[in-house]
């Protein structure tokens, strides 16, 4: 089982990408895509545009990204505003 990780960033919806996973992205302050995100328990749209601290587990199939250069995928379990 994957370990829970904690990371900070800004949640944004994903536009057309070269990778085919995640519904949202977590971006650094300078706009770098850190992780693709998905969640069955958190409404990520409710936090779009917000700076957040989130908890999640890396997806086993996309833990470090994919062959097309996509980011790692996090299954988000909690979100807290900064």
C-alpha positions, 0 to 999 in steps of 0.5 A: 500500500502506498504511503500518504503524502502531503504537498502544497500548491494551487489546484486547477482543472486540467485542460487538454494534456498529453497524459490521460489521467487525473481531473485536476492538477496541483501547481507550484507558485511558479506554475509548474505542474507538480501532480495530476489529481483525482479524488473519490472523496473530495470535490476538487472543483470546490478548491480550484484556484486556491492555494492548498495543503493536500493529503493523498496517496500516489497511484500505483500505475502513475506514481512517478508519471508516465511515458508521455512525460506526465506528472505523478498521479495523487488520489486526494484524501484531504484538502486544507486551505492555506 
